[in-house]
Amino acid sequence: MVCVGIDVAKDKHDCFIMNTEGEILADVFTIPNNRDGFQSLISRIHSCATPLDKIKVGLEATGHYSYNILGFLLDNGLATYVINPLHTNLYRKSLSLRKTKTDRVDARMIAAMLMSDVDLKSYTDTAYHNEELKSLTRYRFERVRLRSRLKESVSRLVTILFPELETLVSSVHLTSVYTLLYEFPGAKQIADVHLTHLKALTRKASAGNFPEEKVAAIREAARCSVGSAIASKSLELRNTIGLIYSLDDEIAEIEEEIQAILTQMHSPITTIPGMGFRMGAMILAEIGDFSSFSSPDKILAYAGLSPSTYQSGHLTNGYAHMEKRGSRYLRYAIFNATKYVCHWEPTFAAFLAKKRAEGKHYNVAISHAANKLVRLIYALEKSRQSFHPPANPPLTFNS
């Protein structure tokens, strides 16, 4: 067995090669973070190993810094192990009481971890390419959150420029309303426009679904509005709506890529009623390799959805809060997916109603249903079988 330890950095990587007999095959050497450096590492590894040797390469999980070299090692068929920095830190402390941490020491220590009895699982090519899905789902999450903040800004600006508008439409965030405000960002601008033009504008934006009498009511309200005629606020409103339009296009493009990847994965998760491809993809991306989790409880703990425990002496916490540690993206996806599954799947709907009938708060009841959903997802992914509803319809409970 030949073990290679790599300490990853931004511009260079420190490497160390040894065998299971403890013989140092290549003392710590540094390679640049480029193609020539990667090729020299592969050549060095193969020069130290015989055809019968099994090669194991280990490196710390350092986010985007390790992404390129990890992909290169996998493409070259090397068994690669990505180690949690917390584990390497604990392993370092177990070897010495001195606070010694350098790139050269870390490279040696990672190689030593590969030779030890530490339970490590090799990083698969599937897991590497799963990073693409994770990157897309997290990127969409941030874009959607930014769009939500911009919509809050639109509501604030409408309150300043045309406060009466909110009482005349079901939402100021309708496509037809955005189209109207983008061209005429304020009550004064709307009041000065011919009614025929306003009707044509909203008719096109809503595909004929925006009532003409409501357009007339909006213009009439604009003529006697108490809204402020502030040019800077009107400019801000128009630009904010323009940014929302841009984000809409960006999010649609991201979702198209997500759906394409999800289709290739053939995951049974989307066969669960109410489980949309957006939340399903985020759950799969954040969990990654289901074989890394020995039980659904481990996934719940990773998502921070398991109840915390506090006990000291004779004192025991009687009301356990969720830990809310781990992947916030996974926690968000599971919690939101559970709401839709409880709405569309009869068994989950009955389970939620039962918990509500027991007097539990809605969010507490949803957390119980989330536990049930994670167990279902775990079973489906392990068996690779589609969801099949139970033969007997569930009992209903009145909340």
For each residue, the residues with C-beta under 8 A, 3 or more apart:
1: 19 20 53 54 55 56 115
2: 17 18 19 25 45 48 49 53 54 55 56
3: 17 18 19 20 56 57 58 111 112 114 115
4: 15 16 17 45 55 56 57 58 111 114
5: 15 16 17 58 59 106 107 108 109 110 111 112 113 114
6: 13 14 15 16 41 57 58 59 69 107 110
7: 13 14 15 59 60 103 104 106 107 110
8: 13 59 60 62 65 66 69
9: 12 13 14 33 65 103
10: 33 65
11: 32 33
12: 9 30 31 32 33 37
13: 6 7 8 9 30 31 33 37 41 69
14: 6 7 9 28 29 30 103 104 106 107
15: 4 5 6 7 26 28 29 30 31 41 44 107
16: 4 5 6 24 26 27 28 29 104 107 108 110 111
17: 2 3 4 5 24 25 26 44 45 48 111
18: 2 3 22 23 24 25 111 112 115
19: 1 2 3 22 23 25 53
20: 1 3 115
21:
22: 18 19
23: 18 19
24: 16 17 18 27
25: 2 17 18 19 48 49
26: 15 16 17 29 44 48
27: 16 24
28: 14 15 16 103 104 107 108
29: 14 15 16 26 44
30: 12 13 14 15
31: 12 13 15 37 38 40 41
32: 11 12 36 37
33: 9 10 11 12 13 37 68 69
34: 37 38
35: 38 39
36: 32 39 40
37: 12 13 31 32 33 34 40 41
38: 31 34 35 41 42 69 72
39: 35 36 42 43
40: 31 36 37 43 44
41: 6 13 15 31 37 38 44 45
42: 38 39 45 46 76
43: 39 40 46 47
44: 15 17 26 29 40 41 47 48
45: 2 4 17 41 42 48 49 55 57 78
46: 42 43 49
47: 43 44
48: 2 17 25 26 44 45
49: 2 25 45 46 53 55
50: 53
51:
52:
53: 1 2 19 49 50
54: 1 2 79
55: 1 2 4 45 49 78 79
56: 1 2 3 4 79 81 114 122
57: 3 4 6 45 73 78 79 80 81 114
58: 3 4 5 6 80 81 82 83 110 111 113 114 120
59: 5 6 7 8 62 66 69 70 80 81 82 83 110
60: 7 8 66 82 83 84 85 88 106 110
61: 66 82 83 84 85
62: 8 59 65 66 85
63: 66 67
64: 67
65: 8 9 10 62
66: 8 59 60 61 62 63 69 70 82
67: 63 64 70 71 131
68: 33 71 72
69: 6 8 13 33 38 59 66 72 73
70: 59 66 67 73 74 80 82 123 128
71: 67 68 74 75 128
72: 38 68 69 75 76
73: 57 69 70 76 78 80
74: 70 71 77 78 80 123 125 128
75: 71 72
76: 42 72 73
77: 74
78: 45 55 57 73 74
79: 54 55 56 57 122
80: 57 58 59 70 73 74 122 123
81: 56 57 58 59 114 120 121 122 123
82: 58 59 60 61 66 70 123
83: 58 59 60 61 87 88 110 113 120
84: 60 61 87 88
85: 60 61 62 88 89
86: 89 90
87: 83 84 90 91 113 118
88: 60 83 84 85 91 92 106 109 110 113
89: 85 86 92 93
90: 86 87 93 94
91: 87 88 94 95 109 112 113 116 118
92: 88 89 95 96 100 101 105 106 109
93: 89 90 96 97
94: 90 91
95: 91 92 109 112
96: 92 93 100
97: 93
98:
99:
100: 92 96 105
101: 92 105 106
102: 105 106
103: 7 9 14 28 106 107
104: 7 14 16 28 107 108
105: 92 100 101 102 108 109
106: 5 7 14 60 88 92 101 102 103 109 110
107: 5 6 7 14 15 16 28 103 104 110 111
108: 5 16 28 104 105 111 112
109: 5 88 91 92 95 105 106 112 113
110: 5 6 7 16 58 59 60 83 88 106 107 113 114
111: 3 4 5 16 17 18 58 107 108 114 115
112: 3 5 18 91 95 108 109 115 116
113: 5 58 83 87 88 91 109 110 116 118 120
114: 3 4 5 56 57 58 81 110 111 120
115: 1 3 18 20 111 112
116: 91 112 113
117:
118: 87 91 113
119:
120: 58 81 83 113 114
121: 81 289 291 292
122: 56 79 80 81
123: 70 74 80 81 82 127 128
124: 127 128 289
125: 74 128 129
126: 129 130 289
127: 123 124 130 131 288 289
128: 70 71 74 123 124 125 131
129: 125 126 132 133
130: 126 127 133 134 284 285 288 289
131: 67 127 128 134 135
132: 129 135 136 261
133: 129 130 136 137 258 261 262 265 281 284 285
134: 130 131 137 138 285 286 288
135: 131 132 138 139
136: 132 133 139 140 254 257 258 261 281 285
137: 133 134 140 141 258 278 281 282 285 286 329 333
138: 134 135 141 142 282 285 329
139: 135 136 142 143 254
140: 136 137 143 144 251 254 255 258 278
141: 137 138 144 145 282 329 332
142: 138 139 145 146
143: 139 140 146 147 247 250 251 254
144: 140 141 147 148 251
145: 141 142 148 149
146: 142 143 149 150 247
147: 143 144 150 151 244 247 248 251
148: 144 145 151 152
149: 145 146 152 153
150: 146 147 153 154 240 243 244 247
151: 147 148 154 155 173 244
152: 148 149 155 156
153: 149 150 156 157 236 240
154: 150 151 157 158 172 173 178 181 237 240 241 244
155: 151 152 158 159 166 172 173
156: 152 153 159 160
157: 153 154 160 161 185 233 236 237 240
158: 154 155 161 162 163 165 166 172 181 237
159: 155 156 163 166
160: 156 157 163 227 228 230 233
161: 157 158 185 186 187 227 228 229 230 233 234 237
162: 158 165 181 186 187 190 221 222 225 227
163: 158 159 160 166 225 226 227
164: 167 168 187 221 222 225 226 227
165: 158 162 168 169 172 177 187 218 221
166: 155 158 159 163 169 172
167: 164
168: 164 165 214 217 218 221
169: 165 166 172 174 177 214 218
170: 174
171: 174 177
172: 154 155 158 165 166 169 177 181
173: 151 154 155 177 178
174: 169 170 171 177 178 206 210
175: 178 179 205 206
176: 179 180 202 205 206 209 210
177: 165 169 171 172 173 174 180 181
178: 154 173 174 175 181 182 205 241 244 245
179: 175 176 182 183 201 202 204 205
180: 176 177 183 184 190 198 201 202 205 218
181: 154 158 162 172 177 178 184 185 237 238 241
182: 178 179 185 238 241 242 245
183: 179 180 201
184: 180 181 189 190 193
185: 157 161 181 182 189 234 235 237 238 241
186: 161 162 189 190 227 229 230 233 234 237
187: 161 162 164 165 190 191 221 222 225 227 229
188: 191 192 222 225 227 229
189: 184 185 186 192 193 234
190: 162 180 184 186 187 193 198 218 219 222
191: 187 188 219 222 223 225
192: 188 189
193: 184 189 190 197 198 219
194: 197 198
195: 198 199 215 216 219
196: 199 200
197: 193 194 200 201
198: 180 190 193 194 195 201 202 215 218 219
199: 195 196 202 203 212 215
200: 196 197 203 204
201: 179 180 183 197 198 204 205
202: 176 179 180 198 199 205 206 210 215
203: 199 200 206 208 210 212
204: 179 200 201 207
205: 175 176 178 179 180 201 202 210
206: 174 175 176 202 203 209 210
207: 204
208: 203
209: 176 206
210: 174 176 202 203 205 206 214 215
211: 214 215
212: 199 203 215 216
213: 216 217
214: 168 169 210 211 217 218
215: 195 198 199 202 210 211 212 218 219
216: 195 212 213 219 220
217: 168 213 214 220 221
218: 165 168 169 180 190 198 214 215 221 222
219: 190 191 193 195 198 215 216 222 223
220: 216 217 223 224
221: 162 164 165 168 187 217 218 224 225
222: 162 164 187 188 190 191 218 219 225
223: 191 219 220
224: 220 221
225: 162 163 164 187 188 191 221 222
226: 163 164
227: 160 161 162 163 164 186 187 188
228: 160 161 233
229: 161 186 187 188 234
230: 160 161 186 233 234
231: 234 235
232: 235 236
233: 157 160 161 186 228 230 236 237
234: 161 185 186 189 229 230 231 237 238
235: 185 231 232 238 239
236: 153 157 232 233 239 240
237: 154 157 158 161 181 185 186 233 234 240 241
238: 181 182 185 234 235 241 242
239: 235 236 242 243
240: 150 153 154 157 236 237 243 244
241: 154 178 181 182 185 237 238 244 245
242: 182 238 239 245 246
243: 150 239 240 246 247
244: 147 150 151 154 178 240 241 247 248
245: 178 182 241 242 248 249
246: 242 243 249 250
247: 143 146 147 150 243 244 250 251
248: 147 244 245 251 252
249: 245 246 252 253
250: 143 246 247 253 254
251: 140 143 144 147 247 248 254 255
252: 248 249 255 256
253: 249 250 256 257
254: 136 139 140 143 250 251 257 258
255: 140 251 252 258 259 277 278
256: 252 253 259 260
257: 136 253 254 260 261
258: 133 136 137 140 254 255 261 262 277 278 281
259: 255 256 262 263 277 281
260: 256 257 263 264
261: 132 133 136 257 258 264 265 281
262: 133 258 259 265 267 270 277 280 281 284
263: 259 260 266
264: 260 261
265: 133 261 262 284
266: 263
267: 262 270 280 284 381
268: 271 272 380 381 384 385 386 387
269: 272 275 280 283 284 377 380 381
270: 262 267 275 276 277 280
271: 268 275 380 386 387
272: 268 269 275 280 341 345 373 376 377 380 387
273: 341 344 345 387 389
274: 337 340 341 342 343 344 345 348
275: 269 270 271 272 279 280 337 340 341
276: 270 279 280 337 340
277: 255 258 259 262 270 280 281
278: 137 140 255 258 281 282
279: 275 276 282 283 333 336 337 340
280: 262 267 269 270 272 275 276 277 283 284 337
281: 133 136 137 258 259 261 262 277 278 284 285
282: 137 138 141 278 279 285 286 329 330 332 333
283: 269 279 280 286 287 330 333 334 337 377
284: 130 133 262 265 267 269 280 281 287 288
285: 130 133 134 136 137 138 281 282 288
286: 134 137 282 283 303 327 329 330 333
287: 283 284 290 293 299 302 330
288: 127 130 134 284 285 292
289: 121 124 126 127 130 292
290: 287 293 378 381 382
291: 121
292: 121 288 289
293: 287 290 296 298 299 302 378
294: 298
295: 298 299 378
296: 293 299 300 371 374 375 377 378
297: 300 301 306
298: 293 294 295 301 302
299: 287 293 295 296 302 303 330 374 378
300: 296 297 303 305 306 370 371 374
301: 297 298 304 305 306 323 326
302: 287 293 298 299 326 327 330
303: 286 299 300 326 327 330 331 334 374
304: 301 322 323 324 325 326 327 328 331
305: 300 301 322 323 331 334 335 367 370 371 374
306: 297 300 301 322 323
307: 320 321 322 323
308: 317 320 321 322 323
309: 317 320
310: 315 316 317 320
311: 315 316 317
312: 315
313:
314:
315: 310 311 312
316: 310 311
317: 308 309 310 311 320
318:
319:
320: 307 308 309 310 317
321: 307 308 324
322: 304 305 306 307 308 367
323: 301 304 305 306 307 308 326
324: 304 321 328 331
325: 304
326: 301 302 303 304 323 330 331
327: 286 302 303 304 330 331
328: 304 324 331 332
329: 137 138 141 282 286 332 333
330: 282 283 286 287 299 302 303 326 327 333 334
331: 303 304 305 324 326 327 328 334 335
332: 141 282 328 329 335 336
333: 137 279 282 283 286 329 330 336 337
334: 283 303 305 330 331 337 338 370 373 374
335: 305 331 332 338 339 366 367 370
336: 279 332 333 339 340
337: 274 275 276 279 280 283 333 334 340 341 373
338: 334 335 341 342 348 366 369 370 373
339: 335 336 342 343 366
340: 274 275 276 279 336 337 343 344
341: 272 273 274 275 337 338 344 345 348 369 373
342: 274 338 339 345 348 349 351 352 366 369
343: 274 339 340 349
344: 273 274 340 341 349
345: 272 273 274 341 342 348 349 389
346: 349 350 389 393 394
347: 350 351 389 390 394
348: 274 338 341 342 345 351 352 369 372 373
349: 342 343 344 345 346 352 353 394
350: 346 347 353 354 394 395 396 397
351: 342 347 348 354 355 368 369 372 394
352: 342 348 349 355 356 365 366 369
353: 349 350 356 357 396 397 398 399
354: 350 351 357 358 397
355: 351 352 358 360 364 365 368 369
356: 352 353 359 360 362 365 397 399
357: 353 354 397 398 399
358: 354 355
359: 356
360: 355 356 364 365 368
361: 364 365
362: 356 365 366
363: 366 367
364: 355 360 361 367 368
365: 352 355 356 360 361 362 368 369
366: 335 338 339 342 352 362 363 369 370
367: 305 322 335 363 364 370 371
368: 351 355 360 364 365 371 372
369: 338 341 342 348 351 352 355 365 366 372 373
370: 300 305 334 335 338 366 367 373 374
371: 296 300 305 367 368 374 375
372: 348 351 368 369 375 376
373: 272 334 337 338 341 348 369 370 376 377
374: 296 299 300 303 305 334 370 371 377 378
375: 296 371 372 378 379
376: 272 372 373 379 380 387
377: 269 272 283 296 373 374 380 381
378: 290 293 295 296 299 374 375 381 382
379: 375 376 382 383
380: 268 269 271 272 376 377 383 384 385 386 387
381: 267 268 269 290 377 378 384
382: 290 378 379
383: 379 380
384: 268 380 381
385: 268 380 388
386: 268 271 380
387: 268 271 272 273 376 380
388: 385
389: 273 345 346 347
390: 347 393 394
391:
392:
393: 346 390
394: 346 347 349 350 351 390
395: 350
396: 350 353
397: 350 353 354 356 357
398: 353 357
399: 353 356 357
